[in-house]
Amino acid sequence: MAVDGVLQNLMERGLVKIAGRAEVPGRPLIYETTEFFLEHFGLRDLDELPNAEELRTRHFPVATRPESAASEETVATPAAEPAAQD
Protein backbone atom coordinates (compact mmCIF):
# COMPACT_ATOMS: atom_id res chain seq x y z
CA MET A 1 0.00 0.00 0.00
CA ALA A 2 1.47 3.35 -1.03
CA VAL A 3 1.21 6.02 1.63
CA ASP A 4 3.63 8.54 0.15
CA GLY A 5 0.89 11.05 -0.68
CA VAL A 6 -0.74 10.76 2.73
CA LEU A 7 2.54 11.29 4.59
CA GLN A 8 3.49 14.16 2.28
CA ASN A 9 0.14 15.81 2.99
CA LEU A 10 0.59 15.38 6.76
CA MET A 11 4.11 16.83 6.54
CA GLU A 12 2.91 19.81 4.48
CA ARG A 13 0.28 20.50 7.14
CA GLY A 14 2.91 20.32 9.90
CA LEU A 15 1.30 17.33 11.64
CA VAL A 16 4.22 14.91 11.24
CA LYS A 17 7.93 15.20 10.55
CA ILE A 18 10.81 12.90 9.70
CA ALA A 19 12.54 11.79 12.90
CA GLY A 20 15.33 9.72 11.35
CA ARG A 21 15.93 6.32 9.79
CA ALA A 22 15.45 2.84 11.23
CA GLU A 23 18.54 0.69 11.76
CA VAL A 24 17.15 -2.16 9.66
CA PRO A 25 17.77 -3.22 6.05
CA GLY A 26 16.57 -0.56 3.65
CA ARG A 27 16.80 2.07 6.41
CA PRO A 28 13.18 3.26 6.14
CA LEU A 29 12.25 6.72 7.36
CA ILE A 30 10.79 7.10 10.84
CA TYR A 31 8.08 9.70 11.32
CA GLU A 32 6.88 11.40 14.48
CA THR A 33 4.04 13.70 15.35
CA THR A 34 4.68 17.38 15.98
CA GLU A 35 3.61 19.71 18.75
CA PHE A 36 1.17 21.20 16.25
CA PHE A 37 -0.42 17.72 15.90
CA LEU A 38 -1.10 17.68 19.66
CA GLU A 39 -2.43 21.24 19.65
CA HIS A 40 -4.58 20.65 16.56
CA PHE A 41 -6.28 17.61 18.09
CA GLY A 42 -6.50 19.06 21.60
CA LEU A 43 -4.12 16.54 23.19
CA ARG A 44 -1.68 17.07 26.05
CA ASP A 45 0.42 14.09 24.97
CA LEU A 46 0.24 10.99 22.78
CA ASP A 47 -0.97 8.86 25.69
CA GLU A 48 -4.39 10.47 25.19
CA LEU A 49 -4.74 8.77 21.79
CA PRO A 50 -6.78 5.54 21.77
CA ASN A 51 -4.78 2.30 21.68
CA ALA A 52 -5.23 -0.36 18.99
CA GLU A 53 -7.79 -2.34 21.02
CA GLU A 54 -9.91 0.76 21.62
CA LEU A 55 -9.87 1.49 17.88
CA ARG A 56 -10.95 -2.08 17.05
CA THR A 57 -13.96 -1.92 19.38
CA ARG A 58 -15.05 1.63 18.60
CA HIS A 59 -17.89 2.04 16.13
CA PHE A 60 -17.08 4.69 13.56
CA PRO A 61 -19.64 6.15 11.16
CA VAL A 62 -19.44 4.75 7.65
CA ALA A 63 -20.06 6.98 4.67
CA THR A 64 -22.63 5.65 2.27
CA ARG A 65 -23.05 6.54 -1.36
CA PRO A 66 -26.30 8.24 -2.28
CA GLU A 67 -28.56 5.86 -4.20
CA SER A 68 -28.88 8.30 -7.11
CA ALA A 69 -25.08 8.48 -7.59
CA ALA A 70 -24.77 4.70 -7.68
CA SER A 71 -27.51 4.33 -10.30
CA GLU A 72 -26.14 7.15 -12.50
CA GLU A 73 -22.72 5.56 -12.93
CA THR A 74 -21.95 4.50 -16.47
CA VAL A 75 -18.99 2.83 -18.01
CA ALA A 76 -17.09 5.22 -20.24
CA THR A 77 -16.23 3.92 -23.66
CA PRO A 78 -13.81 5.58 -26.05
CA ALA A 79 -15.45 7.52 -28.86
CA ALA A 80 -15.01 6.16 -32.36
CA GLU A 81 -12.34 7.96 -34.34
CA PRO A 82 -13.59 9.78 -37.41
CA ALA A 83 -12.84 8.15 -40.76
CA ALA A 84 -9.69 9.42 -42.45
CA GLN A 85 -10.34 11.74 -45.39
CA ASP A 86 -8.18 11.17 -48.49
C-alpha positions as CSV (number, residue, x, y, z in Angstrom):
1,M,0.0,0.0,0.0
2,A,1.5,3.3,-1.0
3,V,1.2,6.0,1.6
4,D,3.6,8.5,0.2
5,G,0.9,11.0,-0.7
6,V,-0.7,10.8,2.7
7,L,2.5,11.3,4.6
8,Q,3.5,14.2,2.3
9,N,0.1,15.8,3.0
10,L,0.6,15.4,6.8
11,M,4.1,16.8,6.5
12,E,2.9,19.8,4.5
13,R,0.3,20.5,7.1
14,G,2.9,20.3,9.9
15,L,1.3,17.3,11.6
16,V,4.2,14.9,11.2
17,K,7.9,15.2,10.5
18,I,10.8,12.9,9.7
19,A,12.5,11.8,12.9
20,G,15.3,9.7,11.3
21,R,15.9,6.3,9.8
22,A,15.5,2.8,11.2
23,E,18.5,0.7,11.8
24,V,17.1,-2.2,9.7
25,P,17.8,-3.2,6.1
26,G,16.6,-0.6,3.6
27,R,16.8,2.1,6.4
28,P,13.2,3.3,6.1
29,L,12.3,6.7,7.4
30,I,10.8,7.1,10.8
31,Y,8.1,9.7,11.3
32,E,6.9,11.4,14.5
33,T,4.0,13.7,15.4
34,T,4.7,17.4,16.0
35,E,3.6,19.7,18.8
36,F,1.2,21.2,16.2
37,F,-0.4,17.7,15.9
38,L,-1.1,17.7,19.7
39,E,-2.4,21.2,19.6
40,H,-4.6,20.7,16.6
41,F,-6.3,17.6,18.1
42,G,-6.5,19.1,21.6
43,L,-4.1,16.5,23.2
44,R,-1.7,17.1,26.0
45,D,0.4,14.1,25.0
46,L,0.2,11.0,22.8
47,D,-1.0,8.9,25.7
48,E,-4.4,10.5,25.2
49,L,-4.7,8.8,21.8
50,P,-6.8,5.5,21.8
51,N,-4.8,2.3,21.7
52,A,-5.2,-0.4,19.0
53,E,-7.8,-2.3,21.0
54,E,-9.9,0.8,21.6
55,L,-9.9,1.5,17.9
56,R,-11.0,-2.1,17.1
57,T,-14.0,-1.9,19.4
58,R,-15.1,1.6,18.6
59,H,-17.9,2.0,16.1
60,F,-17.1,4.7,13.6
61,P,-19.6,6.2,11.2
62,V,-19.4,4.7,7.7
63,A,-20.1,7.0,4.7
64,T,-22.6,5.6,2.3
65,R,-23.1,6.5,-1.4
66,P,-26.3,8.2,-2.3
67,E,-28.6,5.9,-4.2
68,S,-28.9,8.3,-7.1
69,A,-25.1,8.5,-7.6
70,A,-24.8,4.7,-7.7
71,S,-27.5,4.3,-10.3
72,E,-26.1,7.2,-12.5
73,E,-22.7,5.6,-12.9
74,T,-22.0,4.5,-16.5
75,V,-19.0,2.8,-18.0
76,A,-17.1,5.2,-20.2
77,T,-16.2,3.9,-23.7
78,P,-13.8,5.6,-26.1
79,A,-15.4,7.5,-28.9
80,A,-15.0,6.2,-32.4
81,E,-12.3,8.0,-34.3
82,P,-13.6,9.8,-37.4
83,A,-12.8,8.1,-40.8
84,A,-9.7,9.4,-42.4
85,Q,-10.3,11.7,-45.4
86,D,-8.2,11.2,-48.5
